[in-house]
Each structure stands twice: as structure tokens, then as C-alpha cells.
Amino acid sequence: MNEQDKNNIALLALLRACHKPDTWSSIANQCIIAGNAIKVYRNAIDPVTYPLFEKDDASFEQGTLFNESSEIEHLSRRTELENAWRLAEAEYTDWNNRGLDFLNVLDADFPERLRSIIDVPPFLFYKGKLQTNELGVSVVGSRKCTPEGMAFAQETAHMLVDNGLTVIAGLAEGIDTFAHTTALESGGRTVAFIGTGICRQYPPSNKDLQHEIEQRGLVFSQFYPDTAPTRKTFPMRNTLMSGYGIATVIVEAHEYSGTRIQARKALQHGRPVIIRRNVVDSTEWAKTYVGKPGVYVVDSVEQVEQALREIKSINSDADEMLQRIHMAQGLTA
């Protein structure tokens, strides 16, 4: 077993032993800050012997006095983590034997944009070809879409391909399906985020489409490989879609659509949202977004394209500014 395998197992053990107020995202962030999941795991077992940082705790410098109650809790936590390691090692070995591709949040190939979001996932499974610093746009909307919505999704996906952008969607029926298929038919690239484990196909009607995207694009899952679809998994999938792309285009949605979750999460992640005007006219939640920074209301695919030009220009200026700051810091270091 190499160091990478140990890091992956340490991360999975931490997730198995996760308790409130910790979350999977907070554990992922701890590993990012520490730069090593094994280090976080050892710290969880014995924070005095294995501090995350040289002077992260006064108890490390001054010694720690355990009363009987705290010592029992400490031993109980240690046992829990050691059991979690054994279970994590077994499941990780099984995934390797099944030939599944797994990305730890610390891996160099882990999508950088997802590593920077509030709801960073601790791991991803994938099928297909990874691309570094991929520029893509999410196209989302109703499962039961109108002919006008279908046409708008298709035209938007075709425009994105023409501009060298990846089409991102959630492999659902309706708008997502039309966005994915148009991207493939146009000779472009598409990425699907699914609300199940990577070894499942949902909905069944998109089984062949999922296989085609695995061959010609990329499919991501943030869940254990055999996870079934639930009401919670799809909003979680939307959260990652909103973070992976440079923007989200909302084609159609109703008042209680899951699409509104993606709009909210996108803005939390600092990603612009492009909303088709009919969504604003037909839903109260979309009306509350009008006029907010990073929100564009459009009537046509041409206006979507113009909004994306502005977004790419803003992102380019921000990247240049960050590079200058980093250069200045290097000169003054």
C-alpha cells in the first residue's frame, strides 16, 4: 500500500467517524489546510501527540490533564477511528478491485474550482477523461420542459460548443438531456454530475446517454459507488454543478424546482447565474435574484453569449490581478 492509498483510506475513515458539528466538507477543508489526510486522522486520534500545526494548541505546549470522563471519551473516539480505518480500508480495496476511479480532494487531478467552493466534496468518483482547468457552463431546467425550453437548451448547448466551452448538466430528463445530447451531436464536450453512485444509471431512460458521456466526455459522482437516488442526492449534485462551471444558465423552472437550489448555491460560490426571462416571469424566487450582482436576465441565446463574454472578461481581469499580487508577494518575500 502506497502513501496515496493511505491518504485515501485516512480520508474515508474520517468521513465514517464524522459527527456534528463536523461535516464532510469541513473534514475536506481540514485536509486541504493540513495538506495531508493522514495527518488529520492522527490528530483526531491523539491531538496532543499529533498536532496539526507546531503551535496549534496551548495544551501541546503545556501538557494536557485528562480527568476520568475525558479520558474515557478519548479512548472511545480512538476506538471508533481505528474501526473506521478497518472498514474504510476494506471498501477502498473493493473499489480498486472493481476498477473504479477515485479522486481525493488533495489529488492534483481534483477539479480546482470544486476545491475552492464552500461545499467542497471530500472525494469524487468519475468515468471518462479529466481535463485540467476545464471551462464549462451548466445548462439546467425542468424535467418536463416545453418545446420552447427544449429549443433554448439545444441552441445554448450548440453556442457553448461553438465557443469552445464544455456543456455541464445533471443527466436528468428534459433540459439536461437536450443539453447533453446537443453537445455530443455538435462534436463538443459534456460533463454530467449524477445524483447516484457512479455504478448506477438514473433515470433508466438515460442509461445509454450516460454510457456515451463516459466514453466521449466525463461523468462525476460525489457519492459511494452504489448509492441509490434520493431526494437529498440531487440537490447535492446541483451544488457541485454550480461550482464546477464558470456560470449557470437556467432555461426553465417552476416555483419549487430544484433548479432554484443551483441558482442559490452558484451565487454563494461566486458563480454568475444567467436566467431566461420566462423563469423570472413565472416564479417568485427568480424575481428575488433580479438586480443582484452576478445575475443576468436574458431573452435569447445571443444574450446568453454576450453575458458569458462579460463573465469571461471579468474572470480574466481577476486572474491577472491575482497573478500580479502573487508576483508582488514573491518579490517582497
Summary of the structure (lengths in Angstrom):
residues: 333
radius of gyration: 22.1
end to end distance: 38.8
largest distance: 69.7
contacts: 1081
relative contact order: 0.09
helix: 53%
strand: 12%
